[in-house]
Amino acid sequence: MSIGHYLEHNGLWQLTRARTRGFLREPEAIFWVFVFPILLALALGIAFRVQKPQPLPVGIAPGAHGDAIARTLSAAPDLRVVSLPSAAEAEMALRTGKIVALIDSEDGETTASRAARTVSDGDAVPSLRVVYDPTRQENRLAQALVVDALQRGAGRVDPVHIEAVTRTQRGARYIDFLLPGIIGMNLLGTGMWGIGFPIATARQQKLLKRYMATPMRRSDYLLSFLFARIVWLLLEVAALYVFGWLVFGIKLTGSWAAYVVVVLLGALSFSSLGLLVVSRARTIEAVSGLMNVVMLPMWLLSGTFFSSARFPQVVQPLVQALPLTAVNSSLRALTNEAAGFAAVTPSLLLLAGWGLVSFVVALRIFRWE
Amino acid sequence: MKPTVASDLTALLCRGLTKRYGSVLAVDGLDLEVRRGECFGLLGPNGAGKTTTIEILEGLNRADAGTVEVLGQTWRTGQDRALRERLGIQLQETRFYDKYSVRETIGLFRSFYRRGPTPDEVIRRVQLEEKRDAWVMKLSGGQKQRLSVACALVNDPEVLFLDEPTTGLDPQSRRQLWELVDDFRSGGGTTLLTTHYMDEAERLCDRVAIVDHGKVIALGTPAELIATLDADHVVAISLDGDGDLEPAALEALPSVRRVRREGPTWALHVLAPHVAVPALLVEIERRGRGLASLTTHHATLEDVFVHLTGRTLRD
């Protein structure tokens, strides 16, 4: 018997082939799996691209003799002086972020006249006020630069000479952080929907029941989904990876083998989760709801678009236990931090645990009719 | 020659089958025996318990009580897959995947079985050659139904189950499907079909069980069942204007066996229309009434059902 003939009569092979082919015939699915994540990465990559450092805008509250301060500050390369005609406008500019710090006087005397006197005469005790919001990084930086520039302008002499050396680091851009997260998010979405949607449809349309009326092995049916996933998985990760490489110059710095294992294990783990979600649901609507309940928290908590380290310490155990966190942090470490197998082993164990438990529970409670 | 035991001739057997859904008793102690090689029909209105019965026989549903044997085997004894190799099943509402072709769908089902004809041979048998590479979504209702039967034939089954195979089809599609069933039967296969069309049961079935409220209320060949009416013909009349006829007077007419009132229509079961009709016309004349319509037809399974239950199959 030839291999061709054997495969022609092998249910698992035929199911896998049908499933792979079926996906090709769904233009929407192709869009969400391949086009959408690339568009998302492209848009965010451009929005957060690395630009030449821009001078920080600072404002001087209105007054007759603000020119001296303005001259002093304009000499500083990292500051840009914005002139503000009225006190109200100055407040507004600070509140809306048009300026990141406001130079003002403490009392009734106008800021500018008093400051001008202080700077030019040098005999009075200088008394200025810098207004800024300390919860914003840029404001704090501007405050330090303003203070520094005015002190030097007033004749401060630095006791220690410190030379500044600049160097731009690869792997520190937002897109370097983002792309592994988008790959992880895509694995989660396609893994769960790739299982959940077709099974829910087959159940709703009585096709699952029709399969049950044949000698088809139930394991063949479920395995065909996992195998078809692997085929598309490789293409979907490759597409995003090549995109990141060509457009943003992002290349893997760590172990290739570990990267492949993380992707495979992650995808199988998410597929098992999808199987669990669809195991009892009778309708597409029910499955959609459950999918969102499972996926939305992970998108937020697992550090797809911003680092999950921002969440408080109390929720960190939960954050770290999520399978998407494991995938995202592993892909990041492998892409940007030259990590090897050892660094991602805890994540791999976590993913294997999630996958195994979901699969076993799903099989036990699966509704075949 | 070895003597044949009874069970060798039996393809399907139900004894005391009972199934309850909540407070509804869908199947109520139903008994059934289908012999090998015959085409057997379960005829009854919607909700009579036909689908539940056939799905229990197919091993897709469990009975609350009673026993079922299919080709001498019972379900869930570890031999289910071997038994499924020998059965062909068409369900009432399967929607095949829209974007597979006819050939792909049949090929997929064929791959689940060890033996059977090639997918192309099956396509030829159900006359879908022209639609071989068309997607399922492009098929007409009749073509979809033939595809559904084709998927039940991919393993050359010994028993074919058809659940309401022609419901919703146009007359031509129904005839095409009937030919498929004829072909299968002439090849020696056993068929169990459910239907609520009495003409379908008469046309296809060697024997028919009339099912109502989860029970078999009559069993026999279509001819035998019709013969239980003891009247080969039905004369239906309706009258002009007001006033009424006396049922007793109509029943007393020669050759009339019984009389039923169905709305404005009187239905008379008669042995010989050429005797009954002239007498009937005289009776109407005597009462001074006009005749709006008069039709006669050979008695059908529908008339049997109405006689047994007082309702029509479409109720």
Chai-1 contact restraints between the chains, C-beta under 6 A:
chainA,res_idxA,chainB,res_idxB,connection_type,confidence,min_distance_angstrom,max_distance_angstrom,comment,restraint_id
A,H9,B,S111,contact,1.0,0.0,6.0,A-B,restraint_1
A,G11,B,S111,contact,1.0,0.0,6.0,A-B,restraint_2
A,G11,B,F112,contact,1.0,0.0,6.0,A-B,restraint_3
A,Q14,B,L108,contact,1.0,0.0,6.0,A-B,restraint_4
A,Q14,B,S111,contact,1.0,0.0,6.0,A-B,restraint_5
A,A18,B,L108,contact,1.0,0.0,6.0,A-B,restraint_6
A,R25,B,K99,contact,1.0,0.0,6.0,A-B,restraint_7
A,Q205,B,R95,contact,1.0,0.0,6.0,A-B,restraint_8
A,K206,B,L91,contact,1.0,0.0,6.0,A-B,restraint_9
A,K206,B,E93,contact,1.0,0.0,6.0,A-B,restraint_10
A,K206,B,T94,contact,1.0,0.0,6.0,A-B,restraint_11
A,L207,B,T94,contact,1.0,0.0,6.0,A-B,restraint_12
A,R210,B,L91,contact,1.0,0.0,6.0,A-B,restraint_13
A,R210,B,T94,contact,1.0,0.0,6.0,A-B,restraint_14
A,A213,B,I89,contact,1.0,0.0,6.0,A-B,restraint_15
A,T214,B,F112,contact,1.0,0.0,6.0,A-B,restraint_16
A,P215,B,R81,contact,1.0,0.0,6.0,A-B,restraint_17
A,P215,B,R84,contact,1.0,0.0,6.0,A-B,restraint_18
A,P215,B,E85,contact,1.0,0.0,6.0,A-B,restraint_19
A,P215,B,F112,contact,1.0,0.0,6.0,A-B,restraint_20
A,M216,B,F112,contact,1.0,0.0,6.0,A-B,restraint_21
